[in-house]
Amino acid sequence: MHPFRISKANARRLPALGAAVFLALGLFAPQSQAASVGVTPPAGANAQGTAASAPRSIPVPKSPDAMSNSSRFRISSQDGTEESGPAPAPAVKAVKAAKQSSAAAQDACGDLSRVIDATGAALVQELKSLPRIDCTYPLFGLTGEDARKAFREPQMVTVANALRDASATYSGSNSTAIGQLVLFLRAGYYVQDNHADVVGDYGTPLDNAALGALDAFFAAPRSKDVTDANGEILNEVVTLIDSTQSAGRYAGVVKWMLAGYAGTWPGQMNLAMQHVEWVVENGFKAKNDGRGWRAALKADPTILDTWAGFITRNSAQLNRLDVVSNVGRYLGYALDVPELKDRVRPLLKDLINRYPNVGPTAPLTMNLGWYTRQYDRNNCAAYAICDLGDRVLPAILPIQHTCTPELKIRAQDMSPGQLAGTCTSLVNQDAYFHRVIGDKGAIPGDVNTNLEVVVFDDYTQYAMYAWAIYNIDVDNGGMYEEGNPAVPGNQARFIAHEAHWLRPDFQIWNLNHEYTHYLDGRYNMYGDFEAGITTPTIWWVEGIAENISFGYRNERNADAIAEAGKRTYKLSDLFDTVYGQEEDPEVNSNRVYRWGFLAVRYMLQAHPADVQTVLGKYRAGDWIGARTFLKQTIGTRYDADFSTWLTTACATADCGPLPEATATPSTPLCTLGDPRQFDGNCRRDNLAAATGNYSYHFVYLPAGVKQLTITSSGGTGNADLYYGGGSWATTGSYQAKSTNTGNGETLTIDNPPSGWVYFSLAAAQDFSGVSLSTQSK
């Protein structure tokens, strides 16, 4: 939830907060922004930098479904098994780092300690003596001394040379145990990539030997057999191309596979084609490497035509999770090569518009469309997709539901009960927010009275379509677009997705956190988000969103409480928090969200008057004044007490309850017996009414009153405030009204008449526990 409040002309968009930032599971998404598909980016950095006319964004925290890898935009469920480095070790057997036990030695694969300890020709013989190719799988898990002995460079060179020699007589199957040699090399690259400090560096000797082995294998005539027997070896050799980072050198192999592939290929050959995806994707990353895929495409641009033909020739297979979609979508990467743009544009235009943008073909067409946005921004006309968002919107988000006149939901797939429950949650949260913060009314000039909540069915659908419909980056857990709060008719919008990993329970990911950003922006933070981050305000912006979200849902913030025990930061340092401050994404996430939670919770409990002072300056846009108060007036005075609080209150009482502000602490209760009547500057508490009814009130104003302010706050439900002057105030007869969602309403009447004036709370929904106060001067 980065609420970067930004505008569409100056729109405020915040990134929604997500758990995936903290987990190693991940959101697939395009390499883009703020949550920078890896993590949320520093405030103010509008991800990929949308077109000048497009709104900027504020990403949300990621979900456990969010990919930790920020370099790709993935759409198929199969993506979770892929990786950007060496292909993953096959998950077949438990790995033993040390020598095999006597029991394991009885396994049909034999004792792998003989492989680990062997050198030279003996090592090659031990590998070839393994009865099956999968007997090498435990090698991927070697660590420590076993990893060093097995995979130091001389060992790898020995096996690479053996693979080169064996390839000369390759029979098209594993009859000579050539697969065991390939898997040993793959395992070596994999382990060294993860444990280079133990295995040691790899250099030119291995580089030359490995390339020699690959050259020899692909020169073997039987390496092109379209059989399961060859496919078993070929899919591992293709992966070895990726391990050696030599994609460009073997562009001819990829071209042959693209040209020859048909849906009738045997299963192991299909797997080899799937592994081409890694070669293509990772080969594109080697921008300055002559062995990369970019250089190869520039040398032979006809590969692009073969690639497009591979898709159209096999279009009958397009079914969302197929190999054609998985390999085909990376054709869009070619747009990032300037010399290829003119050649690839018509190919992409044809493919994007040839197949439907919804249904089974959508992962291909929408991914290719996204690449045009990523690498050829502001040129949508070249692909005939400037209206792509408008085309898919009705099909993808068909549900439109009104909670209140100020709150609407647009959804892909929500039941009536889920819609009603979401409406109730937000309306009641509004009241809770004001009970905690108090209610001094909306920021003057803020007309963001309407919020639209957009809900995609899951993260996959969000990532596939939200970029096109709303022109946002989707490498995050959602996006809050504040827009320009000073423009009448501006549409504030939270774009979200269901937390499908929690099903059958229904939850919209980050809903309460992001809704707090909307409320905070409307009632506490002046102007747009860019103005608000001219000084560090993130401690408050994210901290209050976390506090309200957890407090309203009555959930324990276990992660923040665990962080408290570490006492990592001083309070005075947390006042300096900005997005992207810490180099490590997880450390940065902890500081922004967990420690923001802790700093705000402490200040609300221990120094509520100071919080109100800071908010008074935030509401006025006095960012320098707020900063001066935090860093100079408060300074380090609370650091010692904050440290004690972390280890006592947080350890013993879960950081204590979130205190609630009274309606207007300085305003006394009214004393007259008639509960409708106000006697000057006073307040009435616990007011209630059923939907469609009123809580009527009046006050006597002496001559000379220049201004009357009426304020409601707290409680549950939705009460609107109406002022009738010298007559009873109703929804059909009034002189002024305040009709926000929830119970936070304020009316300021200049030069009111002397004598009795009337005002009322009208129940847009059942309300109770509301406080109402009058102030005249």
N, C-alpha and C positions, 0 to 999 in steps of 0.2 A: 501497500500500500503505500507507495509513494504518493502522496497526494501532491503531485506537482500541480498546484493550481495553475492552470494556464488557459489560454483562450483560443477560440477558434480563430479569432483574429488575434486575440490574446487569450486563448482559452486555457482553462485550468484542467489538466488531466492528471489523475493520479494513478500510479500503478497499484493494483490490488496486491495485497500481501499473500504470500504463499508458502506452504510448508516445504515445498520441494527445494526451496532455497537452502533448506537446512538438511535435506535428505539426499542421499545419493541416487534416489530413483529419479525420475525427471520428467520435465516437460519437454516435449519435442517442440521446436518452434523455430521460426526463422531467426537468423542471426540478426538481431535488430536492437533493440533498444535498451532502454532503461532497465527493465529487469534484464536487460541485456542478455538475452535469453539465458544467459548464465545467471546473472543476478541483476538485481535492480541497479540501474546506473545512477551516477550522481545526479542530483537535482539539476534541472536546467538543461541536461543533455538530452535532447529529444531524439533518442534512439537513432534511427537511421536518418533522422532529419527529414521529416515529411516535407512535402512541397510547401512553398511559402504560404499558399492560400489554405493549406489544410490545418486542422487543429492539432496542437501538440498534446502529448499524453503524459499521464501519470500512472504507471503500472502498479499492479497489485502484488502482494506476496504470492509466491508460487505454491502449488499443491504438491502432494507426494507423487503426483504423476508428472511433475515437471522435470524435463531432462536437465542434468547438470552440464551437458555439453551444449555450448552456445553456438555451435557452428553449423547447425543444420535445421532444416524445417521438415519435420517428419509427420506423416499422417497415417500410416498404417499401423495396426496393432503389433505387427511383426517388428517394428522399429525398436522396441524395447530390448531386443536381443542383439542389436547391432552396436558397434563401437567404432570410434574413430581411429584407434590405434590398431595394434595387432588383433586379429580375430580372437574371440574369447576361447579360453581353454574348454574343450568339451566337458560337459558336466556329467561324467559317467561314473567315475570311481572316486573314492576318497583318496586324497593325496597324502603321501608320507614324505616328509622332507628328509628324514634320515633313512638309513638302510632298512630294507624290508625285514619284518620279523620272520621267524621261522614258519609261522602260520601262513604269512603272505607268500612266502617262498613256494608254498605248495600250490599257489594259484596257477592257473593254466598259462599265465603270461610269464611266469618265472620271476627271478629275483632281479629287480631293476638296479640293485647296488652294483651289479656287474657292469651295467652300462655307465653308471656314475663314475666308477673307478677306472674304467678302461681308457686307453689312449691309442692314437694311431690306428693301424689296421685292425687291432683288437676291438676298438670302439665300433668300427664299421661292422665287423663280424657280429658283435653282440646285438647291435640294432637289427641286423638282418635275420638274426636267429629268433627274434621275437615272433611268436606265432601269428599275431594279428596286428593290424595297423593301430587298433585302439589300445594296444598294450603300451603305447607311448603316452597315453593321456596323463598319467600321474606326473610326467616330467614337467608339465605346465605349472605344477605347484611346488617345485623345488625352491628351497630358500637356504640361506646361510652357506656353510662350507660345501654342501652337496651341490648347490646352484653354481658356486664358483668352479668346482671341479668339473662339472658336466658341461658348462657353457662358456668357459673362458675362450677367448678368440681362437687359439690354436685348435681347440676341439671343434669349433664351428667350421673352421677352414677345412679340417680333415673331412668332415661329413659333407660339406659342400662340394669338395673335389670328388668324393665318392659318388655323389648324386650326378655330377657331370659325367663321370665315366659310365655309370649305369644307364644314363639316358641314351647313350649311343645305341644300345640294343633294347630299348624300351619296347615291351611287347603289347602295350595297351591295357595292361592289368597289373596287379600287384604280385605277379607270380615270382618276381625276384626281390620282393620286399622293398621296392623303391619308395613306397609310401611311408615306411618307417623312417627313412632318411629325411624325407620332406617334413614329416611331423617333428622330428628332432630339431630341425632348423627353425621351424615355426615356434616351437617351445622355447628355444634359445633366445630368439628375438623378443618373445613375450616376457620371459623372466628378466632378461637384461633391461628391458624397457621399464620394468617395475623395481628392479634391484641393481641398478648400474653400479652403486657403491660397493656391492659384493662381487658381482660378476666381472666388473671392469669395463673399460671402453672397447667399442668395436671401431675398427678403422679400415684403411685401404685394403689390407690383405683379405679380410672377410668380404669386403665390398666386391672386390674383383672375383673372388671365388664363388660367391653367391650368384653374381650376374652370369658368370660362366656356366654355372649349373642350370640356371633358368634358360639361357640361350640354347644349351644342349638339349634340354627337355623339349622346348618348343620346336626345335629343328627335327626332332624325331617324328617320322611320318605317323606313327600310331598315336601320337598325342592329340590328334584331331579325330580320333574315332568317336562317333556319337553313340556310345554305349555306356551302360552303367559301370562296367568294369573300368573303363577309362575315366568316367566321371568321378569315381571314387578318388582317383589320384589328381585329376585335373582340378577339382574344386579346392584341394589343398594347395596345389601349386599356384593357382590364381591368387589365393590368399597370401602366399609367400611373396607375390609381387607387391602386395600392399605392405608386408612386413619389411621388405627391402627398400620401400619408397622409390620404386622404379617404374611407376605407371607409364610415363612417357615412352620409355624404351620398348614397352610391350603394347603400344597402341595398336600395332598390327594384329596382335592376338585378340584384343578386345574387338577390333573391327571385324575380324573373322567370326567371332562369336555372335556379334550383333547381326551380321549378314546371314548367318546360317541358322540362327535360332528359330525353332518352330515349336508350337505347342505339343508336338508329338515327341519331343526329346525325352529320354528316360529321366527318372527322378534324380539320379546323381548328376546328370548333366544340367538339369534345372538348377541344382544347388550351386554348380559352378557358375552359372549365369547370375545367381543371386550374389555370389561373392564378387562379381564384376562391379556391383554397386559400390563396394568399399574402394576398389581400385579407382573408379571414376571419381567418387566424392573426395577421397583423400588426395588423389592426384591433383585435383584442382586447387588444393591448398598450397601447393608448392609453387607459389607465384614466381619466385626468383631462382627456381631450380630447373636447370636445363633438362633434367630427367622427368620433369612434371608433365602432367596431361596437357597443360596450356600450350607448351612448346610443341607438343606432338600434333595438336589440332591446327596450330598455325602452319606446321610443316605439311599436313595433309588434311585440308578442310573438308575433303569428301567424306571423312568419317562422320561429319554432322549429317550429311544426307543419308548415310547408312543407318545412323542412329534414328533419325526420324522415320525411315522406312521400317526399321525394326518395330516401331510402335504401331504404325498403320497396318503393317502386314500381320501383326498379331493382335489386332484390336479386339477380336472376339474373346480374348482372354481377360480383357480389362474387367476386373471384378473386385477392386479395392485392395486386396492383399496379394495380388499376383506379381510375378517377376517383371512383367512388362511395365506396370506402374512404378515399381520400385527402382528399376534402372532408368526408365524413361524420364522420370521427373528431373533427373540431374542434367538433362540436356539444357535446362535453363541456366546452368552455371556458365555456359559458353558466352552468355551475354556480358560476363565480367571480363572478357578478353576483347579489348577495343578493336583489334584487327578482325574479329569474327562477327561483330554486331550486324553488319549489313547482310551477312550470309545467313545468320541464325534467325533474324527477325521474321522473315516470311514463314520459316519452318514452325516457329512458335505460334504465330498467328493462326496458321492452319490447324495445328493440333488443339489449341485452346478452344477454337470455335467449331471444330469438327465433332467433338464429343460433348455430351451434356455436362454442365457444371454442378449438377446434383446427382446423387445416386452413385453407383459403382465406379463410374469414370471420374468422379470429382477429385479423388486424390491426385490423379495425373493433371487434369486441367487446372485445378486451383493452385497446385504447386507451381506449375509452369507460369500461371498468371502472377503468382507472388514473386517469382524471379524477375519478371518484367518490372515490377514495382521496385524491387531491390536494386537491380542493376541498370535499369533504363527508365528511371523515374521521370515523370512529367511527359512521357511519350506513349501514353496509353492508346492514342489514336492509331499508332502503327500496328497495334494488335487488335483493333476494333473491340476494346474492352473498357472504354471509359465509363460505360454504363453497367459494368459487371455487377457492382453492388446492388444497383436497382433491380437487375434481373433476378438475382438469387434471393433477395430479401423476402418477397412474399412466400416463397417455397420453404425457406429455412426458418423464418420467424413468423408463422401464421397467427399466433395467439396474441390478442391484444386485450388487456384487462385493466379496468380502472378501479383502483383502491379508493381514492378520494380525488377530488378535482385537482389536487396538487401532486398526486402520486399515481403513476401508471406502470404497468408491467407489459413488456413484449417478450414472448417466450417461444421456444422451439417445441417444447413438449412438457407441459405442466398440467396436472389434473385440477379440477375446480377446488378441491381441498387444499392442494399445494398453493394455489394462487391466493386463496383466502387466508391461509396460515401465514404466508409471506407478508400480506398486507397488514395483518394484525401485529406481526413482529415489528415491522417498521414503525407503525403508528405508536405502539407502546414504547419503542426505543426512543422515539422523539421525546416523550414525557420523561423517561429515565435520564436522558442526556441533560435536560433542563433541571432536573432535581439535583444532579451532580454539579453542574456548571453555574446554576442560577439562570436568570433570564432577564437580560437587559434589552431584549428585542433584537431584530435583525440589524445588521450593519447598515447604516444610512446609505441609500443608493443601491443596495443589493436587491435585485429583483428576481433572483433565482428561486421563485416560489414553486417551481414545478420540477420534479425529478422523474426520469424514465429509467426503470431498471430493466435491462436486457439480459435474458437468461438463455444461453445455449445449453444443449442437452448434456454435453460433456466437454472436456478440454479439447478433444480431437475436433469437434464441430466448431468450437470457438476459434481454434488456431486456423482451421481451414477457411472460415468465412468472415470472421470479424474484421480482418485486415481490409477486405474488399468492401464490405458494407459501411464500415465506419472510419476507414483510413487510419487505422491504428496499428501499432506493433503488437504482436501476440506472444512474445516470448516472456510471458508473465502470468500471473494468476487472475488477471482481469484488468480493467482500466476504468478509472473515474474521469469523466470529462466535465469539468466545471463550466467550460465556456467562459464568456465574458459576463460576469454577474451584474454589470451596469447596463447591459443592453436589453431593453424590453423584448419579451418573447424568446429570449435565449433558452435553449433546452439543456439543462444539466442532465447528465446521463451516466449511469454505472453499467458497464458492459461486463457480464459475468458468465459463469458456467456452473452447472451442477457439480457437486463433489461426488462423481459417479462411483468412486472407490469406497464410499460409505454406504452404498445401496445394500439393502432395501431402504435404509433411512434416507430421507430427503433432506438435502442441505445445499444451499447456494453458497459456493465457496467465497469467503471473505465478505459476505453480505453485511454483517453488522459492523465490521471494521470500516468498510467503505462508506456505509451510510453515515457513520460518525464523521468522516471527512466532509461529506456534504453539509452536515449540521455545523461542524466546526467552521467551515468556510463561510457559511451564511451568518453565523452568530458571533464568531470570535475573530476571524482573520479578514482584515480589510483588503479589498481589491482582488487581483488575481494572484496566482501562486508565484509567478516570477517576482512580483513585488515583495511577497512575503518571505522569500529566501535571499533577499539582499543581505540579511544577517542570518546566522544560524537559528532557525526556529524548529528544526526537525525533532528535537527532544520533546517538544510539546505536540507537534502535529501527529507524529506516529505514536507517541506515548499516550495521548488522550484517546486515540482510536483504539489502541490495545486495551486500555483500562475500561472504556465503555463497552467494548465488544465482550470481554471476559466478564465484566461485572453484570451487564444486562443479561447474559446467558447463564449467570451464576456458575461459571466454570473456573476451575483453578488453573492459573497460568504456571504449570509445572516447570516449563523451560525457563521462565524468568526467575522463578524461585530458586532453581538450581544455579542459575548464574549469580544470584545474590550472594551465595556462599563463597564465591570466588573473589568478591570485592575487587573486581578488575579495574573499575573506574571511580574517580572522585566525582562528586556531584558537580563541582565547578567545571570539570572536563566535559561532562555530559551536556552542559549548556552550549558546547562548541560542536555538537554532532551535526554532520551533514551527510548526505547520501554518498556512497562510494568512498568514504573516508579511509577505511581499512583495506589493505591490499587483498587480503583473503576474503572471498565472498561470504563465507560462513561467519567469520569474525565481524564483518561489516553488518551482516544481518542481525547478529546478536546485539551489537551496539545500537543499531537503529530501533529495533523492535523490543527486544527483551529489556535492554537497559533504558530505553525510552519509557517503557512501562514502569520500571522501578523508580526513575527520577520523578515522573509525574505522580505516581502513587504516594511517594514520600512527601512531595510538596503539597499535595492536596490534604494529606493527613496532618503534617507538622506545621505548615506555613500557608494556610488558605488565604490569608490577607495578602501575602506576597503574590500568590497566583492571581488574585483579582487585580492587583496592581499591574502585573505583566499583561493580563488580558485586556485591561483598559487601554494599554498602549497598542497592543495588537489590533484592537477594534478601531483605533484611530489611525492605523497605518504608521504609528510612530515606532518604526523598527529600531532605529538608533536608540531611542529612549528606552525601549524594552531591553535592548542589549546592554546598555549602560547600567540599568538597574540590576540585571542578572550578574554581570561580570564585575561591577564595581561596588554597588550598594550591598549586594549579597556576597559576591566574590567567593572566598573560600570559607566564610563563616560557618556554613552548615556541613562542611566536608566531614568533620569528625563525627557529628551526630548522624549523618547519613551512613557512615561506615558502621556505626553501632547498630543503627536501625536494620541494616542489611543482615547482620548476624543474629539479631535478637527477634525483632518483629517478624522478619521474613522466615526465619527458621522455626519460630514457635507458633506463629499465627498466620502463616501463608501471606505475609506482608500486610496483614490487617485488612479490615473492610474498606471499601471505597466510600468515603464520607459523602453525604448528600448536603448540598447547600440549602439553606432555608429560603423561602420565597424572596424576601427582602429583609435581611437581618436588622437593618436600621429602622424598618417600618414596624411600629407596634400593632398589636391586634386591636381591632375595633371594639369599643366597649358598650355601644348601645344595644338594647335588648332586641330590637328588630334585626334579624340576620340579613335583611336586605339593605339596611341603611349603613352608610359609611359616615363617620364623624371626622372629616378632615383627612389628614394623612395617616392612613391606617390600612390594615389588611384583614381579609376574611380567609380562613383556611377550610379545607375539607368540603369544598363546594361540589355538588353533584347534580346530574340531570340525565334522564333517559333520552335516547335518540328522538329528535324532533321537538323536545321540550326546552325550557329555559331556566336559568338561574337569574332572576331579575334583581337589579340593584339601583340605588340612587344616592346622591350626595348633595348637600346644600353648599353652594359657593357664594361667599360674600362678594360684594362689589370690589373690583380692582384686581381680580385674579387674571394673570396674564397667560397662564398655561396650565392645563390639566393633563396629567399622564396617568393612564390606566394600564395596568400590567397583569397578565395572568401567567401562571407557570405551574409545573409539577403535576402530579397525579397521573391517571391513566385515561385512555380514550382520546377523544378529539373535541375540544370546546373552542368555538370561534367567538370573538369579541365584537360586540356591536355597540355603538354610541348613538343615542337618539336625541340629544339636546334636551329640550323641554318636554319631550314625549317619550313614552315607553319605547325601548329599542327592540325591534324584531328583525328577522331576516328580510321581511318585506317592507319595513319602515325604519330607516336609519339615516344618520348623517355621515357616519364613518364606520369602517369595519376593518378587522384584521383576521384573516381566515387561513392561517398557516396549517400545515399538517401538525397534529399534536396540540398541546395546550400552551405553547409559548407564543403569546400574543401581546402586542403593545399598541396603544393608540395615544397620540399626543395631539391635544386639541388646543390650538392657539386662540386666545381671547374668547374663552367660553362665556356664555351669558351668566349673569348673577341669578341666584335662586336655585331651585331644584333642577338638577340634570339627571338623566337616566341612562343606564347602560346595562348590558346583559351578556351572559355567556349562553350561546346557543349550542345545543348538543348535535353536532354533525354525526357523532357516534356517542354511545353511552360514555359519560365521563364521571370520574370521582376523584377525590383527594386533591382538587385543584385549589391553588391559592390565588387570590385577587387583591390587588392593592391600588390605592389612589395616592397621587402626589400632586399638590397644587402649589403654585408660586406666583 
